[in-house]
Amino acid sequence: MRRSTIVTLRTAGRAARNLLLLACAAVLTSCGGGPSRPDCPAGKVCLQYGNASEPATLDPHKATGTWEYRILADSLMGLTQDSADGGTVPGMAASWETSADGKTWVFHLIDATWSDGAPVTADDFVFSFRRILDPKTAAEYASLLYFMKGAQAVNEGKAPVESLGARALGPRTLEIQLEHPAPYLPELAKHQTMFPVPKHMVEKYGDAWSQPGRFVGNGAYTVVEWKLGDHVKAVKNPRFYAADTVCVDEIYYYPTNDAISAERRVKRGELDVNTDIQSNRISFLRKELPGYVRTHTYLGVAYMAFNTNVPALKDKRVRQALTMAIDRDFITRKLLRGGQEPAFTFVPPGVANYSPATPPPWAAWPLAKRQAEARRLLAEAGYGPNHPLKIEIKHRNTPDPMLFMPAVQADWREIGVDVSLAQNETQIAYAAYRSRDFEVADAAWIADYNDPMSFLYLQNSSTGSQNYGDYKNPAFDALLLKADNEPDAAVRAGYLAKAESIMLNDATVAPVFFYINKNLVNPKVTGWVDNLVDHHPTRLLCVKGKGAPAPAG
């Protein structure tokens, strides 16, 4: 356990230095007038893609951001993959079957190769699952695979990686054994944590395998270039099993933290797509750029995480006071105005097989009553005019947090809290959250798979670095475990709703609003389908007027 912790801290230190370099590159880029736009080669179809933030890594076992997922999902393919509407369809697995108890799955792989011509085998998947769970990898997302038999023990250094419940029954037959039934496995199988990595390249180059020039993938594209602070370039993989259906030849992904600058680049034709819009500009842009604005319900929640290691925030009364004092209606209706809904629960509406937990009673109170109760709770905890609570909110510098963080600051000052704001580049902010270098964190979570557990597991005491506030409640953990082992969907949903109610009562997080996804898409881009998970594989897109056929499927 100690060796695992040391490895994690050293890795975090390197990551922090890398993120600082990324932030400096982003600043230099903005000062220089924005990233360059490479010319599209004659006869080729190119997609210029505004991708929110600079990736920290192109290794799927170390990636955590949606901006990294977009690149990786174009270059790597799991057992399943996204359809145009965000659904789940076969990927590297043509078919699969499950045992009667739901604990053994057998996947039958298609005949496919890596971009260097080596065959994609079941052993690549076994190697990949072992790698992400190996404590030496220090994968922040490793706990997502704890449903696999023996996964937690492997990840905690208590068992060898060979004991993991995954094995190759043949070159193209993969067996996965589970700790408990996981009907959501096919959907989770398209997440980067279950992407295969090329065993032959990782064994040759170690973690450097994912660098451009060495990157080998099994998806529709291969990463060939990464200019820090400028762009990542991927080109069509001619060895992709369905390469004849892929229209776009080259993709350029740009970090676009500044949404206003990005929308100008879209308007000038420099970007074909940008993956975010400043919410309060949606109405304006619908008029300014007719046909470009694409919004849709999204499985995501914006929330404040309270670091329970901070002395003042160990007191539940303080956390409850801060939670109830946020004016969510003002933030969503008056400030953001993009269609977001106030959040008083953590799991968004629309998540499959679930009815969200009952909101806390104060959610129905008028704001003035909530403020009065918040002041009373703070006074009871020992804070008041002569001894104000002092707190810092660390937040991301992306469009919506830049809008609503000052509103939260004003709400908390209204109840007598001395609040300061600390703005950080997105990657640096999340690195701080994972290392617990914050008091209150502005965070957001987008579902990795369409199930309430994708949200609730974040607060499990065994989750690790992504449980930002270090929440620990044995009753909450026990209900999640019961849900994992419950075959009846309705009973399982009841356990999860009860667990969510416990978490909300403990006020370990303060949900603020439920997301919508919002993209700017040039109408010349075809094949884009708005969907609940905001996944849009480039292999299904095309660009009008480039003389190329539209992709099939």
Order of alpha helices (4+ residues) and beta strands (2+ residues): alpha-beta-alpha-beta-beta-beta-beta-alpha-alpha-beta-beta-alpha-alpha-beta-beta-beta-alpha-beta-alpha-beta-alpha-beta-alpha-beta-alpha-beta-alpha-beta-alpha-alpha-alpha-beta-beta-beta
